[in-house]
């Protein structure tokens, strides 16, 4: 399916999430917002920290570094990101009940958009899964010790593909759990106002889609690798 069509479908489907009444998400609010579990008050700093959100952020970071060692890592990531989105959706439903309906819908849509575009970008739906083969090559070369050759980085682009794929994995996870943490600690959405929130969401979505669509082609161009889309 054409990448533009995928992005249009993703954006259109998000309208459903934005229009769903807030009471529909109450079950998520009760179960996946985790109430105040994991929030600790640090006396010497006179500040609160969200240990739970920090834990999931750490898990996301570890996954983004070592994902190539896991079987079915794309499926594992999809489950983790969907879980992350549902958690922040439940939290948003809790803190936005006092906001007007337009603000509620915009924030919910923004969260969905970051998660959905992050998911299709990270899973390779915008580039015909071009990273999968090179990540496998990198894993083989790593275990064989080839990546420690001084000329490996200059002659083999699999390590760069591995790094870019890891970045695509981490960005949406970071967006979800940083929003989750901010909402738990500040009881509002992560922006000075709804306009800055929209700008941030659009910028993040653009970065993720751009890296997924153009990033691997740029690497292939630099290393003079011939690549044709299926």
N, C-alpha and C positions, 0 to 999 in steps of 0.2 A: 504493500500500500504506500502511496506517495506520502512523503514526510509532511507536506503542507496539509493534506487531507487528515492525517493523524492529529496534527495540532489543532485543526478546526474542530474535529470531533471531540477532542479533549476539552477545548474551551466551551463548546456547546453543551456537553454533558454536565459541566460544572454548574450551569444555570439551574439544573434540577436541585443540586445540593443547596444552592443559595435560596431557592424558593420554598424549600421544605420548612414547615413550621418548627419553631424551636423546641416545642414539646416532644417532637419526634426523636430528638437527640437526648432526651432526659435519661434514657437508660445508659447512654455513654457517659453522661455527666456523673451518674451515680457509681459507675464501675471503673471507668478508665481515666477519670480525672484524678483518682487516687487521694481525693480530699486533701489533707495536709501531711500525708505520709511522706517522710523523707526530708521535710523542711526543718532545718536546724537554725537556732539562733546562736550566733557567735558573739559572746559578751565583749571580749576584748576588742572586737571590730565594730560592735554595735550594728551588726548587719545580719541578714538572713541568707542562708544558702540552701539550694535545692539539691540535696544529695542524690535523689532519685533521678532527676533530669540529667545531672552530671554523669551518673552511672550509665545511662543509655547513650549519652553523647560519647562516652569513652568506648562503649561497645561498638558504636558506629565507626569510630576512628580506627579501632583495632580491626574491625571487619574490612574497612577500606584499604588497610595496609596488607592484610594477610588473606584476602578473599581468594586469591589464585590457588591457595592450597586446599580449598574446600570443594567437595563435589556439589554440583547443582547450586553453585554460589548465586546465580541469578534468581533462582526460586527462593532461596533463603533470604536474599535481599528484598525481594518483592513482599514477602510475608512481613519482614521487619518494618519496611517503610509503610505498609498499609496499617500495621499496628500503631506505628508512630503517629500517622495521620488521624486515626480514630481517637488516640489519646488527646491530641491537641484539639480535635474537634469537640470532644466532650468538655475540655477545659474552656474553650471559647464559648460554648453554649452557656456555661456557668457565669462567666464574667460579662457577657454581652447582654444579659437579660435586661439590664437597666439602660442600655443604649437604645436609640431609636431603630426602627426596623431596617432602614436603609443602611445604617452603619453595620448592623448585624449581618445583613446579606453580603455586603462588600467584603467584610472580614472573612466570613465563611467561604466565599468564592475565592478570595485570595489564598487562603490556606489550601483549598482544594487544588488551585492552579499550580501552586508551588510543588505540591505532592505529586500531582498527575504528570506535569511536564518533567519533573525530576525522575519519575518512574520510567516514562517512555524513553527519556534520554539515557538513563543509566542502563536500561535493559537492551539498548541497541536498536530500538524500533525506528530510530531516525537515521540510522546509518547501515541498515542491513546486517547488524551484528558483526561488524568488521573487526571488533576487538577480540572476539572469542578465540579465534585461531592464534592470534599473536600472544594472548595471555597464556595459552597452552604452551606455545613456543618458549615464552619467558620462563615458565615453571620448569620445563625440561632443561633449559640452559642453566637455570639456577642450581638445580640438583646435580647437574653435571659439572658445575664449577666454572662454566664458560663466562658467566657474567663478571667474573673477577679479572678477566683479561682487560688490559688497559685500552685495547682497541675495540672492545665490544660495543661501547656506547656510540662510537663513531661509525660502526659498520652495521649494527643491528638495531632496528627501531622498536623491537618488542618491549624493551624496558620503558621506553617513552610512552608506548601505548598502555602498558600496565599502569604507569603513573597517572595518565589522563583518565583512564577508566576508574581508578581509585578516587580521583577528584570528583568525577561524576557520581560515584556512589555516596561520597561524604556530604556534598552540598545540600541535597534535599533532607538528609537525616539531620544535619546541623540546623537547617531552617525549622524543621518540625520541633525539635527538642529545645532549641533556644526560645522559640515562641511559647512553648509549653511552660518553660521555666519562668519567663517573664510574666506570663499570665498568672501563674501561681503566686509569684512574689509581689507583683504590682497590681493584680486584679484589673488589668486592662490589656488592650492589644498593644503590640510592640511598635509604636510610632507616636510622634508628637500629636498628629491629627490624622484624619482619614485620607487626606491628600498625600501626605508623605508616605503613608502606608501603601497606597496604590502605586506610587512611584517605586518604592522598594520592591514590591511584588513583581511589577513589570520588569524591572531591571534584573532581578534574580532569575526570572523565567527566561529572559532573553539570553543571559549568560549561559544557563544550562543548555538551552536549545542550540545556541551558537557553538558551544564546545562539542556537543554531540554531532552536529551536522558538518561543521567545518574543521573541527579539531583534528580528527583522524586523517582527513584529506590533506591537511597542512603537513602533518607528520609524513605521510606518504610522498608528498611533493618534496620535502626537505631531503628525504632519504632516497628520492628518485625511485619509488616503488610504484609499479603499475597496478592500478586498482580500478576495477569496473564494477558498478553496482549491478546486482542480479536483477 
